[in-house]
Amino acid sequence: MIDYPRRGRRGLRRWLPSWRLLLGGFLLFVGSLSGLFAYVYSQVSIPDENAAARQEANVYYWADGSQMTAVGAVNRQIVPLSQIPASMRNAVVAAENASFYSDPGVSFTGELRAVVNMAKGEDVQGGSTITQQYVKNTYLSQDQTYTRKVKEFFISLKVSRTKSKDLILQGYLNSSWFGRQAYGIQAAAYAYYGIPAKDLDPSRAALLASTLKGAEQYDPSLSAANHARAVARWSWTLDREVANGLMTPAERNKYRTFPEPKKESVSTSMAGQIGYLVNVTNAYITKRTGLAAKDLARGGYRIHTTFEKDKVRRLEQAVKDVTGKGLDPKNRPTDRDVQIGAATIRPRDGAVLALYGGSDATRHFTDNADTSGVPAGSVFKTFALAALIDDQRRAHPVRRSAYTPPPEISDMQSALVTSAHAPFVQLGKSIGWVAIRNAAVDAGLLKSSMAPLEQTFPIGTSTPSAIRTADAYATFANSGRQNDPYSVTRILRHGEPVGGLEHPDSRAAFSPGVAAIVDKVLQGVAFENGTQSVAPGAASVATGADDLTKSAWFVGYTKDLSTAITLFRNKPGQAQLLSLKDVGGADSLRGNIFPPRIWARFMGHTGEFDLNRTEPAERDPASN
């Protein structure tokens, strides 16, 4: 029974509680609070990670390993702690939660301060530990409510008891917002410095750790005031590392110059040629690995491609230079709706090194480099020539060791120079259309792109893509051995390789003798018609004046590169090609001058072509 008011006491003393009563009340309060704490702790469980915390982008890399683009709803690239340097971890711990490795996962004073601030309607951030911030990012929402704060507190206690500090820090660094549309340290390192997280030095790491305070205030590129705050916070972070024994004073003295990040750029994502490269890459992946589009949409894939950044940019610039000088769509209606497609293949293994798919993948959605629907014209005749050479060498085995064209080939070479059709129509009748089709498919063209076997078949009614045409010509550059084109070297997801990308071995499409004769004939074609700057060993063929008026092509190769350029006209959404009559002006041979000029500019042989001329310049015989 509680003795209150106190018996035997008078006046004020009757109403003052005894020390026993005070102690008892205090113990009752503490016991009740402890019971409530234990009850709530037992009722709160660690939930599943929220979907947003698991979302990642697919990251595509150039052949040299640098990042091409990241595609996905969330720009995040999860990396293990082993790929996050100690300098980055130290900077974050020093700036955000110096007691991280020893605390229970929560800060009682910080929680009290957050509750007070919340009651005042102020920002509740700043008092949370790294563990609490990780819990909020990974398991909860960003809502600033009492309920969320209570859950955060108890889940953080449980997480701290069930997960190692390294796992918590890894999760925090992969889930945090750094500004510049970057979630996680890997995306942030690329956004601010264009490098992977593993290459961050202590100075850059300190700046990125500073942005965790609030990128809208500490991204130095946003304003002069931001820059001043960022410099101060960066310097403070480095000093905090020294104060907490995470950096020596001597090392601190190495970092006195502020590490200016690159300017923030609006994400181009799929703009320019990038979208075409990504689409070709994804198509290759789904064909070879069994991954469906929905699998790729989950994100988290690190996709290393064969595309070489300098060649892609050089090819795009070559198209712009040549068409910009030769086409006038504003004043010449026939120059409107002109489309260019191009592809470059490495002959020795079939790697696709560069593509030009159109003016911009975000505006022109069809990939002109990978489209099938443009007649090949005279560039297809090379496969008829190869079929003839193979037929002749089989008929005259004594010639098999000689890499010289037999007399029967000379007429075909002349017909290639002039783009004459009649000799090839006759050739189809004599050796058979099937033999020509087989030669084209053996070289690397897809059977699905072959036209009906009829009289016009040998003169180029088939419609291969620029990628496949460049690949097929690469077979002749590779001594008759054919490689299927490929665009991906490896794929990783969460550090584990994705299988199915093993590239098939090259196969013998033609004997070395046949390939050598085709190569020699094509070099002769290039010499006779002057349509390229011929480096030693280079060969080419182009569509000409007698070809169909719906497409213009040029294919040229050396032992290192095989490049196909196609030009055609069509309106978006319409399958029918438009006439090339008067494209580039009446003297441009229906646009035929543009593909060889683009090839020459891309290959760097600009001396042979005066872009203000309507005909190729005369070739210097000494250049062979």
MIROVO-357665 format. One line per field, with one value per residue (C-alpha): z, x negated, y negated; residue in one letter. Coordinates in steps of 0.1 Angstrom, whole numbers, plus 2048, in hexadecimal, padded with zeros to 3 digits. Layout:
# MIROVO-357665
c3 <- c(Z | ...)
c1 <- c(X | ...)
c2 <- c(Y | ...)
code <- c(a | ...)
//
This chain:
# MIROVO-357665
c3 <- c(800 | 7F7 | 814 | 802 | 80E | 82A | 84C | 86B | 858 | 859 | 841 | 823 | 82E | 82C | 806 | 7FF | 7F4 | 807 | 7F8 | 7F8 | 7E4 | 7CC | 7C7 | 7C3 | 7A9 | 796 | 796 | 78A | 76E | 763 | 765 | 751 | 737 | 735 | 731 | 716 | 705 | 706 | 6F9 | 6DC | 6D5 | 6D4 | 6BD | 6A3 | 68A | 66E | 64F | 62C | 618 | 606 | 5E0 | 5DB | 5EF | 5D7 | 5B7 | 5A2 | 580 | 565 | 55E | 53C | 536 | 518 | 50D | 521 | 541 | 546 | 54C | 52D | 53E | 55A | 551 | 56B | 580 | 59C | 596 | 5AE | 5AA | 5C8 | 5D0 | 5EC | 608 | 5F9 | 5DC | 5F2 | 5FE | 623 | 61D | 613 | 631 | 649 | 63B | 63F | 662 | 66D | 65E | 666 | 685 | 695 | 6AF | 693 | 69B | 6C0 | 6C4 | 6C7 | 6A6 | 6B5 | 6C5 | 6E3 | 6E5 | 6BF | 6C2 | 6DD | 6C8 | 6A9 | 6BD | 6CA | 6A7 | 699 | 6B3 | 6A9 | 684 | 67C | 669 | 67C | 66B | 67A | 699 | 688 | 688 | 668 | 673 | 676 | 655 | 645 | 655 | 648 | 625 | 623 | 637 | 63D | 62B | 62D | 63F | 65D | 676 | 69A | 68F | 676 | 68F | 6A9 | 690 | 684 | 6A8 | 6B0 | 68E | 690 | 6B2 | 6A3 | 683 | 698 | 6AA | 68C | 671 | 672 | 671 | 64F | 640 | 64E | 641 | 61F | 61E | 629 | 60E | 5F3 | 5FD | 605 | 5F0 | 5E4 | 5CD | 5A7 | 5A4 | 5B4 | 5CD | 5DD | 5DC | 5BB | 5A8 | 5BC | 5B3 | 58E | 591 | 5A3 | 596 | 579 | 58A | 59D | 5C3 | 5C7 | 5B7 | 5D0 | 5E3 | 606 | 5FA | 5E2 | 5FB | 614 | 5FC | 5F4 | 619 | 61D | 604 | 61C | 632 | 615 | 5F1 | 5EA | 601 | 5FD | 5D8 | 5CF | 5AB | 5B3 | 5C0 | 5CF | 5F2 | 5ED | 5E2 | 602 | 618 | 606 | 60A | 630 | 635 | 620 | 635 | 656 | 64B | 645 | 667 | 678 | 669 | 67A | 69B | 69B | 692 | 66F | 65D | 668 | 669 | 64F | 637 | 63E | 632 | 610 | 60A | 60B | 5E8 | 5E4 | 5CC | 5B4 | 5A6 | 582 | 57A | 57D | 55C | 552 | 54D | 528 | 530 | 50E | 4F9 | 4DA | 4D1 | 4F4 | 4F0 | 4D0 | 4E1 | 4FF | 4EA | 4D5 | 4F5 | 505 | 4E6 | 4E6 | 50B | 508 | 4E9 | 4F8 | 51E | 521 | 536 | 52C | 52B | 54C | 55C | 550 | 55D | 581 | 57E | 58F | 570 | 567 | 542 | 531 | 50C | 4EE | 4E4 | 4E2 | 4ED | 4D5 | 4B6 | 4BF | 4C2 | 4A3 | 48E | 49A | 493 | 470 | 468 | 475 | 462 | 440 | 441 | 451 | 433 | 418 | 422 | 423 | 430 | 436 | 412 | 400 | 406 | 3F9 | 415 | 42F | 441 | 438 | 450 | 456 | 466 | 46C | 47E | 484 | 48B | 496 | 47D | 492 | 4AB | 4A0 | 4BC | 4B4 | 4BB | 4B0 | 4A3 | 495 | 499 | 491 | 49C | 4C0 | 4D0 | 4E5 | 4C5 | 4A9 | 4B8 | 49C | 49C | 479 | 480 | 489 | 472 | 457 | 43A | 426 | 405 | 404 | 3DF | 3D1 | 3F2 | 3F1 | 3D0 | 3E4 | 3F0 | 3CD | 3C4 | 3E1 | 3D6 | 3B2 | 3BF | 3D5 | 3B7 | 3A0 | 3B9 | 3BE | 398 | 394 | 3B2 | 3A3 | 3AB | 3CF | 3DC | 3C7 | 3D7 | 3B6 | 3A5 | 389 | 367 | 36B | 388 | 375 | 366 | 388 | 395 | 379 | 381 | 3A5 | 39C | 385 | 39A | 37B | 382 | 363 | 36A | 38D | 381 | 368 | 384 | 399 | 37C | 376 | 39A | 3AA | 3C2 | 3DE | 3DB | 3DE | 3FC | 40D | 408 | 417 | 435 | 43A | 43A | 456 | 449 | 458 | 444 | 44F | 43C | 41B | 3FF | 3EA | 3D3 | 3B1 | 394 | 3A8 | 3C6 | 3BD | 3B9 | 3DD | 3E4 | 406 | 424 | 43E | 45B | 45C | 479 | 466 | 446 | 457 | 468 | 447 | 437 | 455 | 44B | 42D | 442 | 459 | 43F | 43A | 45E | 46A | 48D | 498 | 4A4 | 4C9 | 4E0 | 504 | 514 | 537 | 54E | 574 | 58D | 5B1 | 5A9 | 599 | 574 | 55E | 547 | 523 | 513 | 507 | 4E3 | 4CA | 4B8 | 495 | 479 | 456 | 43E | 421 | 41B | 420 | 3FA | 3F2 | 40C | 3FF | 3DB | 3E7 | 3FA | 3DC | 3C6 | 3DE | 3E1 | 3BC | 3BD | 3D6 | 3BF | 3A0 | 3AC | 3C5 | 3E0 | 3FE | 40D | 409 | 424 | 41C | 41F | 41F | 408 | 401 | 3EB | 3E7 | 3D7 | 3B7 | 39D | 38F | 3B1 | 3BF | 3C8 | 3EC | 3FD | 3FB | 40C | 411 | 422 | 427 | 43D | 448 | 45C | 47B | 473 | 45D | 45A | 448 | 441 | 433 | 429 | 421 | 425 | 438 | 44C | 471 | 473 | 44E | 441 | 41D | 414 | 402 | 3E2 | 3E4 | 3C4 | 3C8 | 3ED | 3F2 | 3D1 | 3AD | 3AB | 3CA | 3B8 | 3CD | 3EE | 3E5 | 3EC | 411 | 41E | 410 | 41E | 440 | 43F | 435 | 450 | 46A | 460 | 462 | 43D | 436 | 41B | 400 | 403 | 3FE | 40F | 3F8 | 3D9 | 3CA | 3BE | 3D1 | 3CC | 3B7 | 3CA | 3CD | 3BF | 3D8 | 3F5 | 3ED)
c1 <- c(800 | 7F2 | 7EF | 7F9 | 802 | 7EA | 7FA | 7EC | 7DF | 7EC | 7EC | 7D6 | 7C3 | 7E4 | 7E4 | 7BF | 7B8 | 79E | 77E | 78C | 7AA | 794 | 77D | 79A | 7AA | 78A | 785 | 7A9 | 7A3 | 783 | 792 | 7B0 | 79A | 783 | 7A1 | 7AF | 78D | 78A | 7AD | 7A8 | 786 | 796 | 7B2 | 79C | 78B | 772 | 788 | 77E | 76A | 780 | 780 | 770 | 752 | 74C | 751 | 732 | 729 | 719 | 6F7 | 6E7 | 6C2 | 6AC | 692 | 677 | 68B | 698 | 6BD | 6D2 | 6F4 | 70B | 72E | 74A | 764 | 74A | 726 | 717 | 6FB | 6F7 | 6D3 | 6C4 | 6B0 | 690 | 695 | 699 | 677 | 670 | 66C | 690 | 69C | 687 | 694 | 6B8 | 6B3 | 6A0 | 6BA | 6DA | 6D5 | 6B3 | 6BF | 6CD | 6B7 | 6BE | 6E2 | 701 | 70F | 722 | 71B | 732 | 729 | 72D | 74F | 75A | 74E | 760 | 781 | 77D | 775 | 793 | 7AA | 79D | 7A3 | 77E | 767 | 763 | 743 | 721 | 726 | 728 | 70B | 6FF | 713 | 733 | 72E | 727 | 747 | 75B | 74D | 751 | 76F | 785 | 791 | 783 | 7A3 | 79B | 7B4 | 7B3 | 7BE | 7A2 | 788 | 793 | 790 | 76F | 762 | 76B | 763 | 741 | 73A | 743 | 72F | 711 | 713 | 719 | 703 | 6DE | 6D3 | 6C3 | 6E3 | 6F6 | 6DC | 6DD | 703 | 702 | 6E8 | 6FC | 71E | 716 | 71F | 701 | 712 | 70E | 728 | 70F | 71A | 6FC | 6D7 | 6D0 | 6E9 | 6DD | 6B8 | 6C1 | 6D9 | 6BF | 69E | 6A4 | 692 | 69D | 69F | 680 | 66A | 675 | 658 | 65D | 662 | 67E | 68D | 68F | 6A3 | 6BB | 6BF | 6C7 | 6E4 | 6F6 | 6FD | 714 | 709 | 720 | 70A | 6E8 | 6E5 | 6CB | 6D6 | 6F9 | 6EF | 6D4 | 6E3 | 6E4 | 6C0 | 6B6 | 6CA | 6BB | 697 | 69D | 6AF | 694 | 678 | 68B | 690 | 66B | 664 | 67E | 66C | 64C | 65D | 66C | 64C | 657 | 63D | 61A | 612 | 5F7 | 610 | 629 | 60E | 60F | 632 | 633 | 641 | 666 | 66F | 686 | 69F | 6A9 | 6C7 | 6E9 | 6F6 | 71A | 71C | 71C | 722 | 72D | 727 | 711 | 702 | 704 | 728 | 71F | 701 | 716 | 732 | 719 | 708 | 729 | 734 | 714 | 717 | 73B | 731 | 712 | 718 | 73C | 743 | 764 | 76C | 77E | 75E | 749 | 764 | 75C | 73B | 71A | 708 | 6E5 | 6E2 | 6C0 | 6C3 | 6AB | 6B3 | 695 | 69E | 686 | 692 | 6B7 | 6B1 | 69B | 6B5 | 6D1 | 6BB | 6B3 | 6D8 | 6DF | 6C1 | 6CA | 6F0 | 6EE | 6DA | 6EC | 711 | 728 | 74A | 757 | 754 | 754 | 772 | 760 | 747 | 762 | 768 | 744 | 738 | 715 | 70B | 6E8 | 6D5 | 6B1 | 6A5 | 683 | 67C | 667 | 683 | 6A4 | 6A4 | 6BC | 6A6 | 6BD | 6E0 | 6F2 | 717 | 726 | 726 | 731 | 740 | 758 | 768 | 761 | 76B | 761 | 73D | 730 | 711 | 726 | 744 | 74D | 760 | 746 | 73C | 716 | 712 | 6EF | 6DF | 6F1 | 6E0 | 6C0 | 6D1 | 6DA | 6B5 | 6AA | 6C2 | 6B3 | 68F | 696 | 6A8 | 68B | 670 | 684 | 686 | 661 | 64F | 62D | 633 | 63B | 619 | 618 | 626 | 62D | 64E | 655 | 65C | 682 | 682 | 676 | 698 | 6A7 | 68E | 697 | 6BC | 6B6 | 6A4 | 6C1 | 6DD | 6E8 | 704 | 705 | 6E5 | 6F2 | 714 | 703 | 6ED | 70B | 718 | 6F7 | 6ED | 710 | 721 | 71E | 6F8 | 6F8 | 70F | 6FA | 6DB | 6EC | 6F9 | 6D7 | 6C7 | 6DD | 6FE | 71E | 733 | 752 | 745 | 742 | 759 | 76D | 757 | 75F | 74D | 745 | 738 | 713 | 714 | 71E | 743 | 73B | 73E | 722 | 71B | 6FB | 6EF | 6F2 | 6E4 | 6C5 | 6C1 | 6C5 | 6AA | 694 | 693 | 67F | 668 | 663 | 657 | 679 | 681 | 6A2 | 6AB | 6CE | 6D0 | 6D1 | 6D4 | 6D1 | 6B1 | 6BF | 6DC | 6DB | 6F8 | 6EF | 6CC | 6D6 | 6D0 | 6EE | 6E8 | 6F0 | 6DA | 6BF | 6B8 | 6B8 | 698 | 692 | 69B | 68D | 6A6 | 68D | 66B | 64E | 649 | 66C | 66B | 64A | 657 | 676 | 660 | 64A | 668 | 677 | 657 | 657 | 67B | 670 | 653 | 667 | 685 | 672 | 68C | 676 | 654 | 645 | 62D | 617 | 62C | 64D | 66A | 68D | 6AB | 6C8 | 6EA | 6E9 | 6FC | 70D | 719 | 73C | 746 | 752 | 730 | 70B | 6F0 | 6CB | 6B7 | 692 | 67A | 656 | 648 | 652 | 674 | 692 | 6AB | 6CC | 6DF | 702 | 718 | 73D | 75C | 77C | 796 | 79B | 7B4 | 7B4 | 7A5 | 7A1 | 77F | 780 | 76D | 74A | 74D | 73C | 731 | 714 | 71B | 71D | 6F8 | 6F6 | 6FE | 71E | 70B | 6F1 | 6D4 | 6DD | 6D5 | 6B1 | 6AB | 6B7 | 6A1 | 683 | 689 | 68E | 66E | 65B | 652 | 660 | 647 | 658 | 679 | 681 | 6A3 | 6AC | 6A7 | 6C3 | 6AA | 68F | 66D | 653 | 63F | 61A | 60B | 5EF | 608 | 60B)
c2 <- c(800 | 7DE | 7C6 | 7A6 | 78C | 797 | 7A0 | 790 | 772 | 74F | 732 | 733 | 752 | 765 | 75F | 764 | 788 | 79C | 7A8 | 7CB | 7BF | 7AC | 7CA | 7E1 | 7CA | 7C7 | 7EC | 7F2 | 7D8 | 7E8 | 80B | 801 | 7EF | 80D | 824 | 80E | 80D | 833 | 837 | 820 | 82F | 852 | 846 | 834 | 84B | 843 | 840 | 849 | 830 | 818 | 81A | 7F7 | 802 | 81F | 80C | 808 | 7FC | 811 | 803 | 805 | 802 | 7F9 | 811 | 7FF | 805 | 7E1 | 7DC | 7D6 | 7D1 | 7DD | 7E6 | 7EA | 7D9 | 7D5 | 7CC | 7E4 | 7FE | 814 | 81C | 832 | 821 | 82F | 817 | 7F9 | 7EC | 7E8 | 7C2 | 7C0 | 7D5 | 7C0 | 79F | 7AA | 7B7 | 798 | 780 | 793 | 7A9 | 7AB | 7C5 | 7DB | 7FA | 7F9 | 7EC | 802 | 7F5 | 7D8 | 7B7 | 7B0 | 78B | 789 | 799 | 780 | 763 | 770 | 773 | 750 | 742 | 755 | 746 | 723 | 72B | 72A | 742 | 763 | 76E | 76B | 780 | 7A2 | 7BB | 7CC | 7EB | 7D7 | 7C6 | 7E8 | 7F6 | 7D8 | 7DC | 801 | 80B | 7EC | 7CD | 7AA | 79D | 787 | 795 | 7A1 | 7C4 | 7C7 | 7B9 | 7D3 | 7EF | 7E3 | 7E3 | 806 | 815 | 805 | 815 | 837 | 832 | 827 | 849 | 85F | 84E | 846 | 822 | 828 | 835 | 817 | 7FE | 810 | 80D | 7E8 | 7DE | 7F1 | 7E2 | 7BD | 79F | 78B | 773 | 771 | 78D | 7A5 | 7BF | 7D1 | 7CA | 7DA | 7C5 | 7A6 | 7AC | 7AD | 78F | 778 | 785 | 79D | 7BA | 7DA | 7D8 | 7EE | 7D3 | 7B7 | 7A7 | 799 | 776 | 77E | 796 | 77A | 764 | 781 | 787 | 762 | 764 | 77D | 75F | 753 | 751 | 734 | 720 | 730 | 738 | 71E | 71A | 70D | 6EA | 6D5 | 6D9 | 6FF | 6FE | 6EC | 704 | 722 | 716 | 710 | 732 | 744 | 735 | 73D | 761 | 766 | 756 | 76D | 78B | 780 | 779 | 79B | 7AD | 7B6 | 7A1 | 796 | 770 | 777 | 786 | 76A | 751 | 761 | 756 | 730 | 72A | 72D | 74A | 738 | 750 | 74F | 739 | 74A | 753 | 75C | 781 | 78A | 7AE | 7BB | 79B | 79A | 7BB | 7CA | 7D7 | 7E9 | 7F9 | 804 | 812 | 827 | 832 | 83D | 84F | 862 | 86B | 878 | 88D | 89C | 89F | 8A7 | 888 | 879 | 854 | 857 | 865 | 848 | 830 | 83C | 829 | 830 | 83D | 831 | 834 | 831 | 82B | 82C | 808 | 7F0 | 7CD | 7BB | 7CF | 7C9 | 7A4 | 7A3 | 7B5 | 79E | 77F | 78D | 78F | 76C | 75D | 76D | 769 | 747 | 73B | 74E | 74F | 731 | 73D | 719 | 70F | 730 | 746 | 765 | 762 | 767 | 788 | 794 | 7AF | 7BC | 7DD | 7EA | 805 | 80E | 831 | 83F | 85B | 871 | 879 | 867 | 84D | 830 | 812 | 7F5 | 7EE | 7D1 | 7D8 | 7B6 | 791 | 798 | 7B7 | 7A2 | 793 | 7AB | 7CD | 7E5 | 7F0 | 7EB | 800 | 81E | 81A | 833 | 825 | 811 | 822 | 829 | 822 | 827 | 82E | 850 | 859 | 861 | 880 | 88A | 884 | 89A | 8B5 | 8B3 | 8B4 | 8D2 | 8E3 | 8DC | 8E8 | 908 | 90D | 906 | 915 | 90E | 8E9 | 8EF | 8E4 | 8C4 | 8A5 | 895 | 88F | 8A7 | 898 | 89D | 884 | 865 | 85E | 860 | 846 | 82E | 833 | 82B | 80B | 7FF | 80F | 821 | 83A | 850 | 865 | 86D | 876 | 88E | 89B | 8A4 | 8B9 | 8CB | 8D4 | 8D3 | 8BB | 8D4 | 8D4 | 8AE | 8AE | 8C8 | 8B3 | 895 | 8A8 | 8B9 | 897 | 88C | 87E | 88B | 8A3 | 88F | 871 | 883 | 878 | 892 | 8A7 | 897 | 886 | 866 | 878 | 875 | 84F | 847 | 84A | 859 | 842 | 849 | 831 | 81C | 831 | 851 | 842 | 836 | 858 | 86A | 855 | 85B | 87F | 877 | 861 | 87F | 898 | 8A7 | 8AE | 8A2 | 895 | 88C | 868 | 863 | 845 | 852 | 860 | 867 | 861 | 860 | 85E | 858 | 863 | 884 | 88A | 891 | 8AF | 8B5 | 89B | 8B3 | 8A7 | 8C4 | 8CB | 8BD | 8D4 | 8D9 | 8C8 | 8C7 | 8D5 | 8BC | 8BD | 8B2 | 896 | 88A | 888 | 875 | 85E | 857 | 851 | 839 | 826 | 823 | 816 | 7FB | 7F1 | 7F0 | 7DB | 7C6 | 7C8 | 7CA | 7C0 | 7E3 | 7EC | 80A | 829 | 816 | 821 | 814 | 814 | 7FB | 7F8 | 7E4 | 7D2 | 7F1 | 7FD | 7FB | 7D7 | 7E0 | 7E5 | 7DC | 7F0 | 7F1 | 80D | 80B | 81F | 823 | 840 | 82E | 81E | 826 | 809 | 808 | 7E7 | 7E6 | 7C9 | 7C9 | 7B4 | 7BC | 7AA | 7B6 | 7D1 | 7D9 | 7F9 | 7EE | 7DD | 7BD | 7B5 | 7A8 | 794 | 772 | 779 | 762 | 751 | 75D | 765 | 77A | 79B | 79F | 79B | 7B5 | 79D | 79B | 7BE | 7C0 | 79D | 7A7 | 7C6 | 7B1 | 797 | 7B2 | 7C5 | 7A4 | 7A4 | 781 | 778 | 78C | 77B | 756 | 753 | 736 | 74C | 761 | 77C | 78D | 77E | 78F | 7A9 | 7A6 | 7C6 | 7C5 | 7CA | 7EF)
code <- c(m | i | d | y | p | r | r | g | r | r | g | l | r | r | w | l | p | s | w | r | l | l | l | g | g | f | l | l | f | v | g | s | l | s | g | l | f | a | y | v | y | s | q | v | s | i | p | d | e | n | a | a | a | r | q | e | a | n | v | y | y | w | a | d | g | s | q | m | t | a | v | g | a | v | n | r | q | i | v | p | l | s | q | i | p | a | s | m | r | n | a | v | v | a | a | e | n | a | s | f | y | s | d | p | g | v | s | f | t | g | e | l | r | a | v | v | n | m | a | k | g | e | d | v | q | g | g | s | t | i | t | q | q | y | v | k | n | t | y | l | s | q | d | q | t | y | t | r | k | v | k | e | f | f | i | s | l | k | v | s | r | t | k | s | k | d | l | i | l | q | g | y | l | n | s | s | w | f | g | r | q | a | y | g | i | q | a | a | a | y | a | y | y | g | i | p | a | k | d | l | d | p | s | r | a | a | l | l | a | s | t | l | k | g | a | e | q | y | d | p | s | l | s | a | a | n | h | a | r | a | v | a | r | w | s | w | t | l | d | r | e | v | a | n | g | l | m | t | p | a | e | r | n | k | y | r | t | f | p | e | p | k | k | e | s | v | s | t | s | m | a | g | q | i | g | y | l | v | n | v | t | n | a | y | i | t | k | r | t | g | l | a | a | k | d | l | a | r | g | g | y | r | i | h | t | t | f | e | k | d | k | v | r | r | l | e | q | a | v | k | d | v | t | g | k | g | l | d | p | k | n | r | p | t | d | r | d | v | q | i | g | a | a | t | i | r | p | r | d | g | a | v | l | a | l | y | g | g | s | d | a | t | r | h | f | t | d | n | a | d | t | s | g | v | p | a | g | s | v | f | k | t | f | a | l | a | a | l | i | d | d | q | r | r | a | h | p | v | r | r | s | a | y | t | p | p | p | e | i | s | d | m | q | s | a | l | v | t | s | a | h | a | p | f | v | q | l | g | k | s | i | g | w | v | a | i | r | n | a | a | v | d | a | g | l | l | k | s | s | m | a | p | l | e | q | t | f | p | i | g | t | s | t | p | s | a | i | r | t | a | d | a | y | a | t | f | a | n | s | g | r | q | n | d | p | y | s | v | t | r | i | l | r | h | g | e | p | v | g | g | l | e | h | p | d | s | r | a | a | f | s | p | g | v | a | a | i | v | d | k | v | l | q | g | v | a | f | e | n | g | t | q | s | v | a | p | g | a | a | s | v | a | t | g | a | d | d | l | t | k | s | a | w | f | v | g | y | t | k | d | l | s | t | a | i | t | l | f | r | n | k | p | g | q | a | q | l | l | s | l | k | d | v | g | g | a | d | s | l | r | g | n | i | f | p | p | r | i | w | a | r | f | m | g | h | t | g | e | f | d | l | n | r | t | e | p | a | e | r | d | p | a | s | n)
//
